[in-house]
Amino acid sequence: MATQAFEDIAETFEFLDDWEDRYRHVIELGRAMPQMDAALKTPATKVEGCASQVWIQPILDGEGPQARFDFYGDSDAMIVRGLIAVLHALYAGQSISDVTRIDAMAELARLGLDEHLSSQRSNGLRAMVARIQSVAAQAAAS
């Protein structure tokens, strides 16, 4: 159920043996992500539970379970911005119905992120996933 963009990241990670190289790749993914408009960085889009500042602004194309999901995201920490890019690759373009069924932590475990992030970063990543899942669940119910 993962997108091709996420599969491409997973494939790249298979070639990068060293975790430091993977870490750098995640940061590069964050750098390549478009900037989030400062006007969208509001208390409503801020993700609580992250050590860094994180904002996620969902974008829904359509209504109900078949609506397509996307989001803008940003952080003041480069590694977190990279994690947002990885989540974007996992979720962007999926139907709301599919977003609610994706086991993000299992998909991210394929990249080894669960083993190499600090507990604070892991908690923040879970908070971002929870925000995305919450938005998708609300959209699916509407």
C-alpha positions in Angstrom: 0.0 0.0 0.0 3.1 2.3 0.2 3.5 4.8 -2.6 6.2 4.5 -5.3 7.9 7.6 -3.7 8.1 5.7 -0.4 9.3 2.5 -2.1 12.0 4.6 -3.8 13.2 5.8 -0.4 13.2 2.2 1.0 15.2 1.1 -2.1 17.8 3.9 -1.5 18.1 2.9 2.1 18.9 -0.7 1.1 22.0 0.7 -0.8 23.1 2.9 2.1 24.8 0.6 4.6 25.9 3.2 7.1 23.2 4.8 9.3 25.0 8.2 9.0 24.5 8.0 5.2 20.8 7.2 5.7 20.6 10.1 8.2 22.1 12.5 5.6 19.7 11.2 3.0 16.7 11.9 5.3 18.1 15.5 5.7 18.5 15.9 2.0 14.9 14.8 1.5 13.8 17.5 3.9 15.9 20.1 2.1 14.3 19.2 -1.2 10.8 19.6 0.2 9.0 22.8 -0.8 8.9 25.5 1.9 5.7 25.7 3.9 4.1 29.2 3.7 4.7 31.0 7.0 1.0 31.9 7.1 0.2 28.2 7.6 2.4 27.9 10.7 -0.3 28.5 13.2 -1.3 26.9 16.5 -3.9 24.9 14.6 -1.3 23.3 12.4 1.4 22.8 15.1 1.9 19.2 16.1 2.1 18.8 19.9 4.4 16.1 21.3 7.5 17.0 19.2 10.7 18.3 20.7 11.1 20.5 17.7 8.6 22.8 16.2 6.5 20.9 13.7 3.6 22.0 11.5 1.3 19.9 9.3 -1.4 21.4 7.1 -3.6 18.7 5.5 -4.9 19.1 2.0 -7.9 17.1 0.9 -9.0 16.7 -2.7 -12.6 15.5 -2.6 -14.8 14.3 0.2 -15.2 11.2 2.3 -13.1 8.0 2.2 -12.2 8.4 -1.5 -10.8 12.0 -1.1 -7.1 12.2 -1.9 -4.8 13.2 1.0 -1.8 15.5 0.8 -0.2 17.9 3.3 2.3 20.7 3.7 4.7 20.2 6.5 7.7 22.0 8.1 10.0 21.9 11.1 12.7 24.1 12.6 15.0 21.0 12.8 16.5 19.6 9.6 16.2 15.9 10.5 12.6 16.4 11.5 11.9 18.2 8.2 13.4 15.1 6.5 11.1 12.8 8.5 8.2 15.0 7.4 9.4 14.4 3.8 9.4 10.6 4.4 5.9 10.8 5.8 4.9 12.8 2.8 6.3 10.1 0.5 4.3 7.5 2.5 0.9 9.4 2.5 0.7 11.9 -0.3 -1.8 11.0 -3.0 -3.3 8.2 -1.1 -7.1 8.0 -0.6 -8.3 8.9 2.9 -9.4 5.3 3.2 -5.9 4.1 2.5 -4.3 6.6 4.8 -6.4 5.2 7.7 -5.1 1.7 7.0 -1.4 2.4 6.6 0.7 1.1 9.4 3.2 4.0 9.3 5.4 2.6 12.1 5.7 -0.7 10.3 6.6 1.0 7.1 9.1 3.3 8.8 10.6 0.3 10.5 11.5 -1.0 7.1 13.8 2.0 6.9 15.3 1.2 10.3 14.2 4.6 11.6 12.7 3.0 14.7 16.1 1.7 15.7 18.1 4.9 15.0 16.0 7.8 16.3 16.2 9.2 19.8 13.2 8.5 22.0 12.3 12.2 21.6 12.4 12.0 17.8 10.5 8.7 17.8 7.8 10.3 20.0 7.6 13.3 17.7 7.3 11.0 14.7 4.5 9.1 16.3 2.8 12.5 17.1 3.0 13.4 13.4 1.6 10.1 12.3 -1.2 10.5 14.9 -2.1 13.9 13.5 -2.2 12.5 9.9 -4.3 9.5 11.0 -6.7 11.8 13.0 -7.3 14.1 10.0 -7.9 11.0 7.8 -10.3 9.5 10.3 -12.3 12.7 10.5 -12.3 13.1 6.7 -13.5 9.5 6.2 -16.3 10.0 8.7 -17.6 13.2 6.9 
